[in-house]
Amino acid sequence: MNIQINEQLGQEQSSYVAPYYTLDCALGINSSGAPKLSPNLGAELLKEVDLYYCHSHLAELATNTACYVGTKPEQLTFTNGSLGALELIFNKLLPKEKSMLGVGPQFVEAVSEFQIAGGTYRSLNMFDYWNEDELLHALKAELKSNPPTIVYIDNPNNPTGLTYTRTTLMVLCRACNEVGSILLIDEAYGEFLAVEESMIGATAEFDNLIVLRTSRRDWALQAFDWVTQYLLRSSPTISINQYYHLRLPCLQSR
C-alpha cells in the first residue's frame, strides 16, 4: 500500500536556488559561487567564508556519516536540530490533512509541532498495558481500525526512558507498511540503545521508515542533527530527500 505524502513534492518546485537544492533554510545559496569580496576587508575575518557555497563539505559529511552508521549517503538529510527535522517532515513531507498515532507520554515538542502543522494527534497510554507485546497488539489493532498518516515512536521514550526492542519495531514497521502509514522512530537518545537495537539499518528494507538521530548526544556535537530517510523503493513512493536538502552553514564553512 502506498504511503500518504505531500502530492506537491512531485510537482515542479519554484525556487531561486540550484535545482538540486530547492529548499534553503540557511542564508541562501548562489549556484554561481561566492561574490567578489573587497580587498579592504580583513583576510582573517573572511577566511573560508566562500566555502559556505561549497557542496563538497556536506557531501563528505554525508559519506562519512553513512559509513559510520552503515547506510547510504543519499539516505541522509541534515537539519539544524531535531525540531528542524520534525518540522521538515510534518510540514513538507506529509499532506495537508494528516493524523499521527503515538504512545504517550512522549516528546511533547513533537506532538505540539505536529498539531501546529495542522495535524490531529491521538495516542495509546503505555501504562495501560502490562508488557510490550500487549502494547504492540493494541497498536496493530489501532492501525487497522483507523490508519494514521504517520506513527511516532521515541525510542528511548522521552520522558519515561522506556525502550522498545528492534523486534517489536520491525513488526510495527511492517504493520504500518500494510496500511500505508509512515513510521517515524525518534532515536534522539539512541546512545542508550545497544547498536543492534537501532532501527537505522532497517531503512534499507522499508520505504515507509524514517529514523531520527542526533549528533549532539551521540558525538557531543551541538552543530547538527541528522535524519536517516527511507529509501526510494518504488515509483509511487517519493523520498523527501529527492526534493529537499537543508543548507547548513556551519558545516559548509569549516
N, C-alpha and C positions, 0 to 999 in steps of 0.2 A: 504494500500500500504506500502511496506517495505521501510524504510529509507535507505539512502546510507551511509555506514560506511566503514572503512578500513577493507578489507577482511582478512588481515594478523592477525587481532585480534582473529580470530577463529582458527588460527594455533598455533602449539606448540611454546611457547616463550623460546628462549635460553638465560639463564642468570646465573650468579654466585650466585644470591641471592635466598632466600627461594621461593618455587613455588607460594606461595600466594602473593608475592610482587615482580613481575617480572620487574618493573621499579623502579630504585633507583636514585633519583635526589638529594640526600644529600651526605653523606660521605661513604655510603656503609652499608650493614647490614650483620652480621655474625650470621647465624642461630644457631651456637654452643655457642653463648654468647660472652661476652667481654673477651679479652685476659688477662692473669695474669699480674698484674702490679708489678713493682719493689717496694719493701718495702722502698727503699730510697727516693721515690717520696713523696712529702708532702701530707698528708691525706686531708688537707683542700682544696688544689689545685685540687685534684682528686675526691672530694666529689660528688657523684651521677653521675659521668661520665659514669659508667657502665649502668646507666638507659637509656642511648641512645638506647640500644639494647632491651629495654623492650617495648613490644607492648601494654601493659596494659594502658599506659598513653593515647595513641591515641584512644584506644577502649573506654576509659572513656570519652574522649573529644567528640567522635562521639555520644556516648549515651546521654550525657548531652545536646549537641547541638541539637540533634534530638528531645529531649523532649521540648526544648525551642522553636523550630520553628515548631513543630508539624509534623514531618516526621519520617522516619526510619533511623537508623544508617547506614544501608547498602546503602542508597541513597546518602551518603555524601562522598565527596573526598576533602581532604585538600591540599591546594597548598601554596607556598610561593609567595603571591601577586596575584592580579587579572590577570596580564600579564602571570604569570606562568600557571594559569588556561586556559587562551586563547591559549597559546602555546600547552598545552596538548590536548585541543580539536581540534585545527586546524591541528596539526602535527601528532597526534596519532589516534584520533577517526575517522577523515574524510578520505576519499580515496584520492589518489594522484591527480586525476582530480576532482576539486571541484570548486563550484561557490557560492558566497554569495550575498544575497539581503539585503539591509539596507534602512534606512530612514535618509537622510542627512539634515543638517550636524550632524555627530555623532562622538563618541570617535575615534579620529584619530589613536591612537595606535592599536586599534582592527583592523581597516582597513589595516594599514600598515603591521601588523603581519600576517594577512591572506594572503596578497599579497606576502610577503616574503616566506610564506609556499607554494607558487606556485598556489594560488587560484586566480580566477578572481572575481572582485567586481563590482557591479552595485547598484545604489540607486535611490530612489524617493526623490525629493526635497519637504520637508514638507511644504515649503512656497508656493507651487503651489496649495494647497488645502485649502478650506475655513474652514473645520472642520474635526474632527476625523473620522466621517462616510465616508466622501469623500476619505480620505486617506486610510481607510480600504478597501473601494471598489476598489481603484486603486491597492492596494497590492494583493488583491484576484485575480484581473484580470491578474496581472503580474505573480502570482504563476501558474495560469492555462496556460498561454501562453508560459512561459519559466521557469519551476520549477527549483529552485536553490537547491544546496546541503543543504544549511543552510540559515536561515533568522536571522539577528542580529538586535535586538532592545535594546537600552539602555533606561531604564525607572527608574528614570527620565533621560531625554536626556542630554547628555553632548556634546555640551556646552550650549544649549538653556534653559534647565531646564523644558522643556515640559514634562508633564506626560500623560501616556495613562491609560485609565480605564481598570480594570480587565475584564470587559465585552467585550471590544474590543479585548483584548489579547486572551481571551478564543476563540473567533470567529476566530481569526488569527491562533491560535494553531490548531484548527480543520481543517482549510483550508490547513495548512502546512501538516498535517497528511494525508489528502486526496491525496496529490500529492507526498508524500514521502520525505518531507523536514523536517529537524530538525529546531526547533525554539529555539534560544538562547536568553534569557532575561537577560540582564545585570542590576542587581539591586545594583550596587556599591554604589549608593546614595539612597538606599532603605529606609533609616531612614526618608526621606522626603515624603514617601508614608504612607497612612493610612494602618494599619495592614491588613485590609480586602482587600486592593488593591494589595497586593503582590501575585505573582504567585507561591510561594513556594508550597502551598497546592495542586496546580494543577498537580504537578509531580506525584501524586498518581493516576491521571486519564489518563495522556497522556504519552506514551512511546517515544515520539519524542521531549520532552521538557527538556531543561536544564536551570536552574536558577542560576545565579552567585550572591553571596552576599559577603560582606567584613566585617571583624571584626574590621578593623582599624577605620571605621567610625561608625559602629553600636555599638561597645563596647569599642571604643578608645583603641583597642589593635593593635599594629603595627606588631605583630609577624606573623600573618597568615590571609589568606583569605580562604573562603570555597565555595564549589560548590555543589548545590543540583542536583544530577544526575537524569536522567529519569529512570523509573522503567523497569526491565526486565519483559515485559508483555507476549511476545510470542517467540517461538523458533527461528524465523528468525531474531529477534532483539537481538543484543548483547550489553549489557551495558558495557561502558568503565570501569566502576567500578569493573567489574568481572575480568578484566585482569590487570589493572594498579592502583597502590596505590603509593602515594608520601610519602617519608620518611621525617619527619620534626624534625630535631634535637632539636630545642629549646623547642618543646612541649614534647618531649620524655625524656628530661634530667632534667625536673623540675616537 
